[in-house]
C-alpha cells in the first residue's frame, strides 16, 4: 500500500482537470475530490499542474470558489520567495517567449537597490533590465507585469500606442498597474500611530 494519502484503498476519488484562469502560473488545474476529506481544502504544485484537494460533497460553485482561493494562496506563498538574478533572467526569457514570441532578448536582468522612485528600468542599447528591490515579495503577477513592461521597451523605446498594444497581451496588466498604484498611494498616506492594544 502506498504511503500517499491520495492513493489509499477505499472509495475512488473523482478528479477533474481544467485550464487555469488567465495569468495563472500552472498550465493545468486538477481538482481531486475525496470522500475521506471532510472540511479541509489544500493545494500544491506538481510540475506544470496545480492539484487542489477538496471534500467529495462540495458543490460545483464551492469547488470553483475554493480553487480560486487556493490559487491565490499558492501565488502568495510563492511570491514571498525572493528570486535571484538568474531566476529573474529565466523568468524574463519565459515571459518574452510567451507574450512577445521571444523577440525581446535582454542581455541582463537583475535586482537593484538604487531605484526608489520607479519599479524598473531598461537600457535598450545595452539590453539591460533592472528591477527595484521594492518589488521583492509582491505578488508574482505584479513582478511579471514590470518585467514585461521593461521587455516591451527592448522592442519599443517610448510609451506610445505601439508600446501599450504589446502589453495588452498580458491579461493581468490592469490589475498589476492598480496594485502598484495602490502601493504608491499607501506610501503617501500619513502613518498613524497604532491604537492601544494592537
C-alpha positions as CSV (number, residue, x, y, z in Angstrom):
1,X,0.0,0.0,0.0
2,X,1.3,3.4,-0.9
3,X,2.0,5.9,1.9
4,X,0.5,8.7,-0.2
5,X,-3.0,9.5,1.3
6,X,-4.3,10.1,-2.2
7,X,-3.8,6.5,-3.1
8,X,-5.1,4.7,0.0
9,X,-7.6,2.0,-0.5
10,X,-11.3,3.0,-0.2
11,X,-13.8,4.8,-2.3
12,X,-12.4,6.1,-5.6
13,X,-11.7,9.8,-5.9
14,X,-13.4,11.9,-8.5
15,X,-10.9,14.1,-10.3
16,X,-11.5,16.9,-12.8
17,X,-8.9,18.8,-14.9
18,X,-9.4,22.2,-16.3
19,X,-7.3,25.0,-17.8
20,X,-6.2,27.7,-15.4
21,X,-7.6,31.2,-15.1
22,X,-5.8,33.9,-17.0
23,X,-2.4,34.8,-15.6
24,X,-2.1,31.6,-13.5
25,X,1.3,30.1,-13.2
26,X,0.4,26.5,-13.8
27,X,-0.9,25.3,-17.2
28,X,-3.5,22.8,-15.8
29,X,-5.6,22.7,-12.6
30,X,-6.6,19.3,-11.4
31,X,-9.3,19.0,-8.7
32,X,-9.3,15.8,-6.7
33,X,-12.4,15.0,-4.6
34,X,-12.1,12.7,-1.7
35,X,-14.9,11.1,0.4
36,X,-12.4,10.8,3.3
37,X,-11.8,14.6,3.3
38,X,-14.5,16.3,5.4
39,X,-13.7,20.0,5.7
40,X,-10.2,20.8,4.7
41,X,-9.0,22.0,1.3
42,X,-5.4,22.0,0.2
43,X,-3.4,22.6,-2.9
44,X,0.1,22.1,-4.3
45,X,2.1,22.4,-7.5
46,X,3.1,19.2,-9.3
47,X,5.2,20.1,-12.3
48,X,3.2,22.4,-14.6
49,X,-0.1,21.4,-12.9
50,X,-1.8,22.6,-9.7
51,X,-3.6,20.0,-7.7
52,X,-6.5,21.1,-5.5
53,X,-7.8,18.6,-2.9
54,X,-11.4,19.1,-1.8
55,X,-14.2,17.1,0.0
56,X,-16.3,15.0,-2.3
57,X,-19.5,16.6,-1.0
58,X,-18.7,20.1,-2.2
59,X,-20.9,21.7,-4.9
60,X,-19.5,22.9,-8.2
61,X,-19.9,26.5,-7.0
62,X,-18.0,25.8,-3.8
63,X,-15.3,24.0,-5.9
64,X,-14.8,27.0,-8.1
65,X,-14.6,29.4,-5.1
66,X,-12.1,27.1,-3.3
67,X,-9.9,26.6,-6.5
68,X,-9.7,30.4,-6.8
69,X,-8.9,30.8,-3.1
70,X,-6.2,28.1,-3.2
71,X,-4.6,29.5,-6.4
72,X,-4.3,32.9,-4.7
73,X,-2.8,31.3,-1.5
74,X,-0.2,29.4,-3.6
75,X,0.7,32.6,-5.5
76,X,1.1,34.5,-2.2
77,X,3.4,31.8,-0.8
78,X,5.4,31.7,-4.0
79,X,5.8,35.5,-4.1
80,X,7.4,35.5,-0.7
81,X,10.3,33.5,-2.0
82,X,12.8,36.0,-3.4
83,X,14.1,35.2,-6.9
84,X,17.8,35.6,-7.5
85,X,19.1,37.4,-10.6
86,X,19.5,34.1,-12.6
87,X,15.9,33.1,-11.8
88,X,14.7,36.6,-12.8
89,X,16.6,36.3,-16.1
90,X,14.9,32.9,-16.8
91,X,11.5,34.4,-15.9
92,X,12.1,37.3,-18.3
93,X,13.0,34.8,-21.1
94,X,9.9,32.8,-20.4
95,X,7.7,35.9,-20.5
96,X,9.3,37.1,-23.7
97,X,8.6,33.7,-25.3
98,X,5.0,33.6,-24.1
99,X,4.0,37.2,-24.9
100,X,6.4,38.6,-27.4
101,X,7.3,35.4,-29.4
102,X,10.8,35.6,-27.9
103,X,11.6,38.9,-29.7
104,X,12.6,40.7,-26.5
105,X,16.1,39.4,-25.6
106,X,17.7,41.0,-22.6
107,X,21.4,40.7,-22.1
108,X,21.0,41.1,-18.3
109,X,18.1,41.2,-15.8
110,X,18.8,42.0,-12.2
111,X,17.6,43.4,-8.9
112,X,18.9,46.8,-7.9
113,X,18.6,48.8,-4.6
114,X,19.1,52.3,-6.1
115,X,15.6,52.6,-7.7
116,X,13.3,54.1,-5.2
117,X,11.1,56.2,-7.5
118,X,10.5,53.7,-10.2
119,X,9.7,49.9,-10.3
120,X,12.0,49.1,-13.2
121,X,14.2,50.5,-15.9
122,X,15.6,49.4,-19.2
123,X,18.6,50.4,-21.4
124,X,17.6,49.2,-24.8
125,X,21.0,49.9,-26.4
126,X,22.6,47.6,-23.8
127,X,19.7,45.2,-23.5
128,X,19.8,45.5,-19.7
129,X,16.8,45.4,-17.4
130,X,16.9,46.4,-13.7
131,X,14.0,45.9,-11.2
132,X,13.7,47.7,-8.0
133,X,14.2,45.5,-4.9
134,X,10.9,47.0,-3.6
135,X,9.1,44.5,-5.9
136,X,10.5,41.6,-3.9
137,X,7.7,39.9,-2.0
138,X,5.0,41.5,-4.2
139,X,2.6,39.1,-6.0
140,X,4.1,37.2,-8.9
141,X,1.7,38.7,-11.5
142,X,3.0,42.2,-10.4
143,X,6.6,41.3,-10.9
144,X,5.7,39.6,-14.2
145,X,4.0,42.8,-15.3
146,X,7.0,45.0,-14.5
147,X,9.3,42.5,-16.3
148,X,7.0,42.6,-19.4
149,X,6.9,46.4,-19.3
150,X,10.7,46.5,-19.4
151,X,10.9,43.7,-22.0
152,X,8.5,45.7,-24.2
153,X,11.0,48.6,-24.0
154,X,13.5,46.4,-25.8
155,X,11.1,46.4,-28.7
156,X,9.6,49.9,-28.4
157,X,11.6,52.5,-26.6
158,X,8.8,55.0,-25.7
159,X,5.3,54.8,-24.1
160,X,3.3,55.3,-27.3
161,X,0.3,53.3,-28.6
162,X,2.5,50.6,-30.1
163,X,4.1,50.0,-26.7
164,X,0.8,49.7,-24.8
165,X,-0.5,47.4,-27.5
166,X,2.3,45.0,-26.7
167,X,1.3,44.9,-23.1
168,X,-2.3,44.2,-23.9
169,X,-1.3,40.6,-24.4
170,X,-0.7,40.2,-20.7
171,X,-4.1,39.6,-19.1
172,X,-3.2,41.0,-15.7
173,X,-1.8,44.3,-16.9
174,X,-4.6,46.5,-15.4
175,X,-4.7,44.5,-12.1
176,X,-0.9,44.8,-11.7
177,X,-1.0,48.6,-12.5
178,X,-3.8,49.0,-10.0
179,X,-1.8,47.1,-7.4
180,X,1.3,49.3,-7.9
181,X,-0.7,52.5,-7.9
182,X,-2.2,51.3,-4.5
183,X,1.3,50.8,-3.1
184,X,2.3,54.3,-4.2
185,X,-0.8,55.8,-2.7
186,X,-0.4,53.9,0.6
187,X,3.2,55.3,0.8
188,X,1.9,58.8,0.6
189,X,-0.7,58.4,3.4
190,X,0.3,59.7,6.8
191,X,1.4,56.9,9.1
192,X,-0.9,57.0,12.1
193,X,0.3,55.6,15.5
194,X,-1.1,52.2,16.3
195,X,-4.1,52.1,18.6
196,X,-3.6,50.8,22.1
197,X,-3.8,47.1,22.3
198,X,-2.6,46.4,18.8
